[in-house]
């Protein structure tokens, strides 16, 4: 089974940067597309970014395009989300997820989820 653990969240000022990490365990990490999602209080879970098995294909949500960068290091079994130019609207719990269906932005296609890490951006 795939197990995912996020880390790197925190409280930061508007305009600053954070890098989130997702440590994966299990036998199939290198063969699974990965995604990042976020959920603010009272809001639906929102797609942030996705990356293919080898990292050659990447998708971003419109709200983060140009500011966030997803990457993966299969040798370290880790997926990253570099977040730059953060603003208060980015405040949410950020979740790492894996899909068995091929790279996708659709939340329902992701079968494995981490516990989430809180990102809070103050003005």
Secondary structure, 3 states (H helix, E strand, C coil): CCEEEEECCEEEECCCCEEEEEEEECCCHHHCEEEEEEECCCCCCEEEEEECCCCCCEEECCCCCCCEEEEEEHHHCEEEEEECCCCHHHCEEEEEEEECCCCCCCHHHEEEECCCEEEEEEC
